[in-house]
Amino acid sequence: MRSLGLLGILLVSMQLLVGCAANDLLVKRQTETEARVEHVFQIMGGLEARLNELTDRIAKAEEKSAARGAEFQALDESVRSALQEVNQALQVKRQADASAAVPKVELLNPDPSAKVRDNGPPPAYLKAFGLYSANNFSGAIKAFEQFVLDSPSSDYVPNARYWIGECYYSSSDLPQALTAFKGVLEGWPRHSKAADALLKIGYSYGALKQPENARVAFELLLKKYPGSSAAIKARERLMAADSPVH
């Protein structure tokens, strides 16, 4: 009987040992599982942070691309305007050369109030404009300013002031460009370059990330110079700003 009792005790002890070992194994596996889950969560957190960083970079890249596209468009418009003015100047020069080839008839009693016709842009102005066309913006600014200083009463002073603004705009010196364009608008509001100056004021504010000021400039352009080619471009910018983003 005593042997049977010892055997029973031994069996119970073995069962307890097996149960403890099973519990230890279960606890170990549970701990390993929790560690793996925690590791997965850490990896997911890192991936999410990386994804947010990439998304932010893509958004900034798209914003820079849009801004550069607007700058290239504005530069293209500036070049077109410059070429148009050069063509006009060449036409005036050809007409002047043709007139010079025709013998002049002197009047015995000329009208003292008659004015001498403008034979085209002065050489100093054309030299400055040539520097601008060659993308020598700093040299063009100095040349235009010297022309204004030497010939303050010339009919081409408003043009020179406008192209000074274009030089600053093309050099991305937007505050100086605004000052120059506003000077044209305030000093010669009826000049043919006034509408273009107001358009570039809107472009400059847009490049400076001041959309409200840009809108004010474009709307004022439509109001003051509705029939100008600059008004067409201003209307396009306003329509683009009002269109919903998809």
C-alpha positions in Angstrom: 0.0 0.0 0.0 2.8 2.4 0.8 4.4 1.7 -2.6 1.1 2.6 -4.3 0.9 5.9 -2.4 4.4 6.8 -3.5 3.6 5.9 -7.0 0.6 8.2 -7.0 2.5 11.0 -5.6 5.1 10.5 -8.3 2.5 10.6 -11.0 0.9 13.8 -9.7 4.4 15.4 -9.5 5.1 14.4 -13.1 1.8 15.9 -14.2 2.5 19.1 -12.4 6.0 19.3 -14.0 4.5 18.7 -17.5 1.8 21.3 -16.9 4.4 23.9 -15.7 6.6 23.2 -18.7 3.6 23.5 -21.0 2.7 26.8 -19.4 6.2 28.1 -19.7 6.3 27.1 -23.3 2.9 28.9 -23.9 4.2 32.0 -22.1 7.4 32.0 -24.2 5.5 31.6 -27.5 3.0 34.4 -26.5 6.0 36.6 -25.6 7.6 35.9 -28.9 4.4 36.6 -30.7 3.9 39.9 -29.0 7.5 40.9 -29.8 6.9 40.1 -33.4 3.7 42.1 -33.5 5.5 45.0 -31.9 8.2 44.7 -34.5 5.7 44.7 -37.3 4.0 47.8 -35.8 7.4 49.6 -35.6 8.1 48.7 -39.3 4.6 50.0 -40.3 5.2 53.2 -38.3 8.5 53.7 -40.1 6.9 53.0 -43.5 4.1 55.5 -42.7 6.6 58.2 -41.7 8.5 57.5 -44.9 5.3 57.6 -47.0 4.3 61.0 -45.4 7.8 62.3 -46.2 7.6 61.2 -49.8 4.1 62.6 -50.2 5.3 66.0 -48.8 8.3 66.0 -51.2 6.0 65.2 -54.2 3.7 68.0 -53.2 6.6 70.5 -52.9 8.0 69.3 -56.3 4.6 69.8 -57.9 4.3 73.3 -56.5 7.8 74.2 -57.7 7.0 72.8 -61.1 3.8 74.9 -61.3 5.7 78.0 -60.3 8.5 77.4 -62.8 5.9 76.8 -65.5 4.3 80.2 -64.7 7.7 81.8 -64.8 8.6 80.3 -68.1 5.2 81.4 -69.5 5.8 84.9 -68.3 9.3 84.9 -69.7 8.0 83.7 -73.1 5.4 86.5 -73.1 8.2 89.0 -72.3 10.3 87.8 -75.2 7.3 88.0 -77.5 6.7 91.6 -76.4 10.4 92.4 -76.9 10.4 91.0 -80.4 7.3 92.9 -81.2 8.9 96.2 -80.1 12.0 95.4 -82.1 10.0 94.8 -85.2 8.1 98.1 -84.7 11.4 99.9 -84.2 12.8 98.4 -87.4 9.7 99.4 -89.3 10.0 102.9 -88.1 13.7 103.0 -89.1 12.9 101.7 -92.6 10.3 104.4 -93.0 12.8 107.0 -91.8 15.4 105.7 -94.2 12.9 105.8 -97.1 11.9 109.3 -96.2 15.5 110.4 -96.1 16.0 109.0 -99.6 13.2 111.3 -101.0 14.5 114.9 -101.8 13.1 117.4 -99.3 11.3 120.5 -100.4 12.1 123.4 -98.1 9.3 125.8 -97.3 10.0 129.5 -97.6 7.8 130.2 -94.6 7.8 127.1 -92.5 5.3 126.8 -89.6 7.3 127.5 -86.4 4.9 125.3 -84.4 5.6 122.2 -86.6 7.5 119.4 -84.7 10.2 117.3 -86.0 9.0 113.7 -86.5 10.5 111.0 -84.5 12.8 108.9 -86.6 12.7 105.9 -84.4 14.4 104.9 -81.1 17.6 106.7 -80.3 20.9 104.7 -80.6 21.4 104.7 -76.8 17.9 103.1 -76.3 18.6 100.5 -79.0 21.9 99.7 -77.4 20.2 99.1 -74.0 17.5 97.0 -75.7 20.2 94.9 -77.4 21.7 94.1 -74.0 18.3 93.0 -72.7 17.8 90.8 -75.8 21.2 89.2 -75.1 20.0 88.4 -71.5 22.6 90.9 -70.1 20.0 92.2 -67.6 22.4 94.1 -65.3 24.0 95.8 -68.2 20.7 96.6 -69.8 19.4 98.2 -66.5 22.5 100.5 -66.4 22.1 101.4 -70.1 18.4 102.1 -69.8 18.9 104.2 -66.7 21.7 106.1 -68.4 19.5 106.7 -71.4 16.7 108.1 -69.1 19.3 110.3 -67.3 20.7 111.7 -70.6 17.4 112.0 -72.4 14.7 112.7 -69.8 12.3 114.3 -72.3 12.5 111.5 -74.9 9.3 109.8 -75.9 11.1 106.5 -75.2 11.6 107.1 -71.4 8.4 105.2 -70.5 9.5 102.3 -72.6 13.0 102.4 -71.0 11.3 102.3 -67.5 9.2 99.4 -68.6 12.2 97.4 -69.8 14.1 98.1 -66.6 11.2 96.4 -64.9 11.4 93.5 -67.3 15.1 93.1 -66.6 14.5 92.9 -62.9 11.6 90.5 -63.5 13.7 88.2 -65.6 16.4 88.3 -62.9 13.8 87.2 -60.3 14.3 90.5 -58.4 10.5 90.8 -58.0 10.4 93.8 -55.5 12.5 95.9 -57.8 10.4 94.8 -60.8 7.3 95.9 -59.0 8.8 99.3 -58.2 9.7 99.8 -61.9 6.3 98.6 -63.3 4.4 100.8 -60.8 6.5 103.8 -61.8 5.4 103.3 -65.5 1.8 102.9 -64.5 1.8 106.0 -62.2 4.0 108.2 -64.4 2.4 107.4 -67.8 -1.0 105.8 -67.3 -2.0 106.6 -70.9 1.1 105.2 -72.5 1.0 102.0 -74.5 3.2 100.3 -72.0 0.9 101.0 -69.0 -1.3 98.0 -69.6 1.7 95.7 -70.0 3.2 97.2 -66.8 0.0 96.5 -64.9 -0.1 92.9 -66.3 3.5 92.3 -65.0 2.5 93.8 -61.7 0.0 91.0 -61.4 2.6 88.4 -62.6 5.1 89.7 -60.0 2.5 89.4 -57.1 1.7 85.9 -58.3 5.3 84.9 -58.2 5.6 86.4 -54.7 2.7 84.1 -53.6 0.3 87.1 -53.1 -2.7 85.9 -55.1 -5.0 88.6 -53.7 -2.8 91.4 -54.8 -2.4 89.7 -58.2 -6.2 89.5 -58.6 -6.5 93.2 -57.8 -4.0 94.1 -60.5 -5.6 91.8 -63.1 -9.1 93.2 -62.3 -7.8 96.8 -62.5 -6.3 96.0 -65.9 -9.6 94.7 -67.2 -11.3 97.9 -66.0 -8.7 100.5 -67.2 -7.5 98.8 -70.4 -10.2 96.4 -71.5 -9.3 96.4 -75.2 -5.5 95.7 -74.7 -3.8 92.5 -75.4 -2.6 92.5 -71.8 -6.3 92.4 -70.7 -6.7 89.1 -72.6 -3.8 87.6 -70.6 -5.1 89.0 -67.4 -8.5 87.4 -68.0 -6.9 84.1 -68.7 -5.0 84.3 -65.4 -8.2 85.1 -63.5 -10.1 82.3 -65.2 -7.3 79.8 -64.3 -7.3 81.0 -60.7 -11.1 80.6 -60.5 -11.2 77.1 -62.1 -11.6 74.2 -59.6 -8.6 72.0 -59.0 -9.2 68.4 -59.8 
